[in-house]
Amino acid sequence: MQQPGDAFPAFSLPDQDGTIRTPRSFAGKWLVAYFYPKDNTSGCTLEAQTFAARFADFSGKNAVILGVSPDSIKCHAGFAARHSLPFILLSDPEHALLEACGVWQKKKMAGREYMGVVRTTMLVDPRGTVRAVWPKVKVPGHADGVLNELARLMESGAGG
């Protein structure tokens, strides 16, 4: 899994509108890349809603929120519309970015092993360096914690 100080991996993925996004799409911005398992599930919906509720606060700090999952463009489009999500959802069905970031891992549920996304958030500075990582995220209060860390890093001059 990516760690603070690592370069965030290059990517070229479509968003919920089919627009191809790359790191250049966000030049000069902080990135809040949150990786989640599946659209329209209870935990993932709650996480998206909490980031959406703080969208203006993140935008005011020159930060772009990117939700990333293996779901299709069509699924993302419906999810974003259904919940009025104001941020970008990247579709990664081939797991390119998910694997590069180390969040596509073996998981266990009810005694069954399978590969899936470990709910993780990475805060990336405008130069493309990972500044903070939250593995195995618990949703309640998480968006606030990320926003607080972003404010702390900006005040310290990190990544600027």
Buried (B, 14 or more C-beta within 10 A) or exposed (E): EBEEEBEBBEBEBBBBEEEEBEBEBBEEBBBBBBBBBBBEEEBBBEBBBBBBEBBEBBBEBEBBBBBBBBBBBEBBBBBBEEBEBBBBBBBBBEBBBBBBBBBBBEEEEEEEEEEBBBBBBBBBBBEBBBBBBBBEBEBEEBBEBBBEBBEEBBEEEBBE
